[in-house]
Amino acid sequence: MLESLRQHCAPFKLWVLCLDVATHKSLEAINPHDVELITMEEFEHMDELLTQARKNRSLVEYYFTCTPSLPLFIFKKSPAVELITYLDADLFFFSSLDSLFDEIADHSIAIIPHRFPPLFRKAERHGIFNVGWVSFRRDQEGLACLRRWRTQCIEQCVDANNETQFADQRYLDDWPAQFQNLIVLEHKGANLAPWNIANYRITEQNVTIYVDDDPLLFFHFHGLRRLNRYVYDTCFQHYGAKLSPLVIHRIYKPYLKRVGVLSNNEPAGASLPPLPRESVAKQNNFFPVRAFDLLKHLLQRHYLLVFREHAL
């Protein structure tokens, strides 16, 4: 993500909440000039509510709980910041974001819908909007939204669906009704993802990827898993989508190559760990079934085959 931001979105300042010591050490060794690292110790310091929340939920649920607290932490630490955007770490940028910030204009809050295909609208039980990109302005309404969201997440942030909640994400559902100066971003090239790509015609014109008539701004590599040395699960099968040659070579391949570069020039995507053997064993009782499953998804263009840095 960082390298693609530098290529398309400079200048910027990126704050990274390091969820463990190993992450902090790895990023500190790179010493990026445009990144400020935040340790969990610093983040949690003097925040009794977060400290208490950590004790009564799973680690994953606690990480979800932290989401709204991070922009508030940065606003407090950096008084000069007027507009901040929370980003998921699995985003990759392909074009300038000027058009998106033009759309945000002077709004206090900006969110992006999942845009599930009609046949998969039931997935909105996870939320109408996606937390991968959420922008807040340092004004009365932006701060009120952040504080309300933080309070809700600290009270309850479950990593499971119920009638009204899912992690930190479903709390966004009522924001358009609650906050007048909020904008729902409509740019189709913002937050293209496995869950919505089936909605659109993906083309290339003059080296630019288009989502219908909008240039691709950034792709959300949700659920990308390395199943073994050569095969990657894209999650497309869960949303009725298929990998086209254009999507493979102009979206996934650049991302996997960049991930490989950031892992000491190992083969493309090598820093995405394969599933543990015990996880594979739980999914299928014996090898032939697993092999058949892999072949089926490769033929149906759900899985990605990478061999000697060639994506197929």
C-alpha positions as CSV (number, residue, x, y, z in Angstrom):
1,M,0.0,0.0,0.0
2,L,2.7,2.5,1.0
3,E,4.6,2.2,-2.3
4,S,1.4,2.6,-4.3
5,L,0.5,5.7,-2.3
6,R,3.9,7.2,-3.0
7,Q,3.5,6.5,-6.7
8,H,0.0,8.0,-7.1
9,C,-0.9,10.1,-4.0
10,A,2.1,12.1,-2.8
11,P,2.4,14.1,-0.7
12,F,0.8,12.5,2.3
13,K,1.5,11.5,5.9
14,L,0.7,8.0,6.9
15,W,0.3,6.9,10.5
16,V,0.5,3.1,11.1
17,L,-0.8,1.5,14.3
18,C,1.5,-1.5,14.8
19,L,-0.6,-4.2,16.4
20,D,2.5,-6.2,17.6
21,V,6.2,-5.7,18.3
22,A,7.3,-7.6,15.2
23,T,5.4,-5.3,12.9
24,H,6.9,-2.2,14.6
25,K,10.4,-3.6,14.3
26,S,10.0,-4.5,10.6
27,L,8.7,-1.1,9.7
28,E,11.2,0.7,11.9
29,A,14.0,-1.1,10.0
30,I,12.7,0.3,6.7
31,N,12.5,3.8,8.3
32,P,10.1,5.3,5.8
33,H,10.3,9.2,5.9
34,D,6.6,9.7,5.2
35,V,5.3,7.2,7.9
36,E,4.8,7.7,11.6
37,L,4.7,4.4,13.6
38,I,2.4,4.1,16.6
39,T,3.1,1.3,19.1
40,M,0.2,-0.3,21.0
41,E,1.8,0.8,24.2
42,E,1.7,4.5,23.1
43,F,-1.8,4.0,21.7
44,E,-3.3,2.5,24.8
45,H,-1.4,4.8,27.3
46,M,-3.9,6.5,29.7
47,D,-6.9,5.1,27.7
48,E,-8.6,3.2,30.5
49,L,-11.7,2.4,28.3
50,L,-9.6,0.7,25.6
51,T,-7.6,-1.2,28.3
52,Q,-10.8,-2.5,29.8
53,A,-12.2,-3.5,26.5
54,R,-9.2,-5.6,25.7
55,K,-10.0,-7.8,28.7
56,N,-13.5,-8.7,27.7
57,R,-13.2,-9.7,24.0
58,S,-11.1,-11.7,21.6
59,L,-7.9,-10.2,20.1
60,V,-9.6,-9.8,16.6
61,E,-12.6,-8.1,18.2
62,Y,-10.2,-5.8,20.1
63,Y,-8.5,-4.8,16.9
64,F,-11.9,-3.9,15.4
65,T,-12.6,-1.9,18.6
66,C,-9.5,0.2,18.0
67,T,-10.5,1.5,14.6
68,P,-12.4,4.7,15.6
69,S,-9.9,5.4,18.4
70,L,-7.0,5.7,15.9
71,P,-8.2,8.8,14.1
72,L,-9.1,10.4,17.4
73,F,-5.6,9.6,18.7
74,I,-4.0,11.2,15.7
75,F,-6.3,14.3,15.9
76,K,-5.2,14.7,19.5
77,K,-1.5,14.1,18.8
78,S,-1.3,16.3,15.6
79,P,-3.3,19.5,16.0
80,A,-2.5,20.6,12.4
81,V,-4.4,17.7,10.9
82,E,-7.7,18.9,9.5
83,L,-8.8,15.8,7.4
84,I,-7.9,12.2,8.1
85,T,-8.7,9.0,6.4
86,Y,-8.7,5.6,8.0
87,L,-7.3,2.9,5.5
88,D,-7.3,-0.8,5.7
89,A,-3.8,-2.2,5.1
90,D,-4.8,-4.4,2.1
91,L,-5.5,-1.5,-0.3
92,F,-3.4,-0.8,-3.4
93,F,-3.6,2.4,-5.3
94,F,-3.6,2.7,-9.1
95,S,-4.4,6.4,-9.8
96,S,-4.4,9.9,-8.3
97,L,-7.0,10.4,-5.6
98,D,-7.6,14.1,-6.6
99,S,-11.1,13.2,-8.0
100,L,-12.1,11.5,-4.8
101,F,-11.0,14.4,-2.6
102,D,-12.8,16.7,-5.0
103,E,-15.9,14.6,-4.3
104,I,-15.4,14.8,-0.5
105,A,-15.0,18.6,-0.8
106,D,-15.9,20.2,2.5
107,H,-17.9,17.3,3.9
108,S,-17.3,16.3,7.5
109,I,-17.5,12.5,6.9
110,A,-17.0,10.3,3.8
111,I,-17.8,6.6,3.4
112,I,-18.0,4.1,0.6
113,P,-20.8,1.5,0.2
114,H,-19.9,-2.2,-0.5
115,R,-22.0,-2.1,-3.6
116,F,-22.7,-5.8,-3.5
117,P,-24.2,-7.3,-6.7
118,P,-28.0,-7.8,-6.6
119,L,-27.7,-11.6,-6.1
120,F,-25.4,-11.1,-3.1
121,R,-27.3,-8.3,-1.2
122,K,-27.6,-10.7,1.7
123,A,-24.0,-9.9,2.4
124,E,-25.2,-6.5,3.7
125,R,-25.6,-8.2,7.0
126,H,-21.9,-7.4,7.3
127,G,-22.7,-3.7,6.7
128,I,-24.0,-1.5,3.9
129,F,-20.7,0.4,4.0
130,N,-17.1,-0.8,4.1
131,V,-14.6,0.4,6.7
132,G,-11.7,0.1,4.2
133,W,-11.8,3.9,3.6
134,V,-13.5,6.3,6.1
135,S,-12.7,10.0,6.1
136,F,-13.2,12.5,8.9
137,R,-12.8,16.3,9.1
138,R,-11.8,18.0,12.3
139,D,-15.1,19.8,12.8
140,Q,-18.1,19.4,15.1
141,E,-19.8,16.7,13.1
142,G,-16.7,14.7,12.1
143,L,-15.6,14.6,15.7
144,A,-19.1,13.8,17.0
145,C,-19.3,10.8,14.6
146,L,-15.9,9.5,15.6
147,R,-16.7,9.8,19.3
148,R,-20.1,8.1,18.9
149,W,-18.5,5.3,16.9
150,R,-15.7,4.8,19.5
151,T,-18.3,4.6,22.3
152,Q,-20.3,2.0,20.3
153,C,-17.2,-0.2,19.6
154,I,-16.0,-0.1,23.2
155,E,-19.5,-1.1,24.4
156,Q,-19.7,-4.0,21.9
157,C,-17.7,-5.1,18.9
158,V,-18.5,-8.7,18.1
159,D,-16.8,-10.7,15.3
160,A,-20.1,-12.3,14.3
161,N,-23.4,-11.3,12.8
162,N,-26.4,-10.5,14.9
163,E,-29.5,-8.6,13.9
164,T,-27.9,-5.1,14.2
165,Q,-24.1,-5.5,14.6
166,F,-21.0,-6.8,12.9
167,A,-17.6,-5.8,14.3
168,D,-16.8,-2.1,13.8
169,Q,-18.5,-2.0,10.4
170,R,-22.3,-2.2,10.8
171,Y,-22.3,0.9,13.0
172,L,-21.9,2.9,9.8
173,D,-25.3,1.9,8.5
174,D,-27.2,4.7,10.1
175,W,-24.6,7.4,9.6
176,P,-26.3,9.0,6.5
177,A,-29.4,9.5,8.6
178,Q,-27.5,10.7,11.7
179,F,-25.0,13.1,10.1
180,Q,-26.1,15.8,7.7
181,N,-22.7,16.8,6.4
182,L,-21.8,13.2,5.4
183,I,-21.2,12.1,1.8
184,V,-21.5,8.6,0.4
185,L,-18.8,8.5,-2.3
186,E,-20.0,7.4,-5.7
187,H,-16.8,7.0,-7.6
188,K,-16.9,3.4,-9.0
189,G,-13.1,3.2,-9.0
190,A,-12.8,3.8,-5.2
191,N,-12.7,0.5,-3.3
192,L,-13.1,-1.9,-6.1
193,A,-13.1,-5.3,-4.5
194,P,-13.9,-9.0,-4.9
195,W,-17.4,-8.3,-3.5
196,N,-18.4,-5.7,-6.1
197,I,-16.2,-6.3,-9.2
198,A,-19.0,-8.4,-10.8
199,N,-21.1,-5.2,-11.1
200,Y,-18.8,-3.6,-13.5
201,R,-17.1,-3.7,-16.9
202,I,-13.3,-3.6,-16.4
203,T,-11.4,-2.2,-19.3
204,E,-8.0,-0.6,-20.1
205,Q,-7.5,2.6,-22.1
206,N,-4.1,4.3,-22.5
207,V,-2.6,2.2,-19.7
208,T,-5.4,3.3,-17.3
209,I,-7.8,0.7,-15.8
210,Y,-11.5,1.7,-16.0
211,V,-14.4,0.6,-13.8
212,D,-17.2,1.3,-16.3
213,D,-16.4,4.9,-17.1
214,D,-14.4,5.7,-13.9
215,P,-10.6,5.2,-13.6
216,L,-9.6,2.6,-11.0
217,L,-8.4,4.5,-8.0
218,F,-7.7,1.7,-5.5
219,F,-8.5,-2.0,-5.1
220,H,-9.3,-3.7,-1.9
221,F,-7.5,-7.1,-1.8
222,H,-10.0,-8.5,0.8
223,G,-9.5,-12.2,1.7
224,L,-6.5,-12.8,-0.6
225,R,-4.9,-16.0,0.8
226,R,-1.9,-18.0,-0.3
227,L,-3.1,-21.7,-0.3
228,N,0.2,-23.2,-1.3
229,R,3.4,-22.2,-3.1
230,Y,1.7,-21.4,-6.4
231,V,-2.1,-20.9,-5.7
232,Y,-3.9,-17.9,-4.3
233,D,-7.5,-17.7,-3.3
234,T,-9.0,-14.4,-4.4
235,C,-12.4,-14.9,-2.7
236,F,-14.1,-14.2,-6.0
237,Q,-16.2,-17.4,-5.7
238,H,-18.1,-15.9,-2.8
239,Y,-19.5,-13.0,-4.8
240,G,-20.2,-14.5,-8.3
241,A,-17.1,-13.0,-9.8
242,K,-14.4,-14.4,-12.1
243,L,-10.8,-13.4,-12.8
244,S,-10.4,-12.0,-16.3
245,P,-6.9,-11.8,-17.9
246,L,-7.0,-8.0,-17.5
247,V,-7.8,-8.3,-13.7
248,I,-5.1,-10.9,-13.3
249,H,-2.3,-9.0,-15.1
250,R,-3.2,-5.4,-14.4
251,I,-4.6,-5.6,-10.9
252,Y,-3.5,-8.7,-9.0
253,K,-0.1,-9.2,-10.6
254,P,1.3,-5.7,-9.8
255,Y,0.1,-6.2,-6.2
256,L,1.7,-9.6,-5.8
257,K,4.9,-8.3,-7.3
258,R,5.0,-5.4,-5.0
259,V,4.4,-7.7,-2.0
260,G,7.3,-9.8,-3.2
261,V,9.6,-6.8,-3.5
262,L,8.8,-5.8,0.1
263,S,9.8,-9.3,1.3
264,N,13.5,-9.3,0.4
265,N,12.9,-10.1,-3.3
266,E,11.3,-13.4,-2.7
267,P,9.0,-14.9,-5.4
268,A,5.9,-12.8,-6.0
269,G,3.5,-12.8,-3.1
270,A,5.9,-14.8,-0.9
271,S,5.2,-12.7,2.1
272,L,1.6,-13.9,2.1
273,P,2.0,-17.1,4.2
274,P,0.4,-20.3,3.0
275,L,-2.4,-21.8,5.1
276,P,-1.2,-23.9,8.0
277,R,-1.3,-27.6,7.2
278,E,-3.8,-28.2,10.0
279,S,-6.1,-25.6,8.4
280,V,-6.0,-27.3,5.1
281,A,-6.6,-30.7,6.8
282,K,-9.7,-29.4,8.5
283,Q,-11.2,-28.3,5.2
284,N,-10.9,-31.7,3.6
285,N,-10.3,-35.2,4.9
286,F,-7.9,-36.4,2.2
287,F,-5.6,-35.0,-0.4
288,P,-7.5,-36.0,-3.7
289,V,-10.6,-34.0,-2.5
290,R,-8.4,-30.9,-1.8
291,A,-6.6,-31.3,-5.2
292,F,-10.0,-31.5,-7.0
293,D,-11.2,-28.4,-5.1
294,L,-8.1,-26.4,-6.2
295,L,-8.5,-27.5,-9.8
296,K,-12.2,-26.6,-9.9
297,H,-11.6,-23.1,-8.6
298,L,-8.7,-22.6,-11.0
299,L,-10.8,-23.6,-14.0
300,Q,-13.7,-21.4,-12.8
301,R,-11.3,-18.5,-12.5
302,H,-11.6,-18.0,-8.8
303,Y,-8.0,-18.9,-7.8
304,L,-4.8,-17.4,-9.1
305,L,-1.9,-19.5,-10.2
306,V,1.5,-17.8,-9.9
307,F,4.6,-19.6,-11.3
308,R,8.0,-17.9,-11.5
309,E,6.4,-14.5,-11.2
310,H,3.9,-15.3,-14.0
311,A,0.3,-14.9,-13.0
312,L,-2.1,-17.3,-14.8
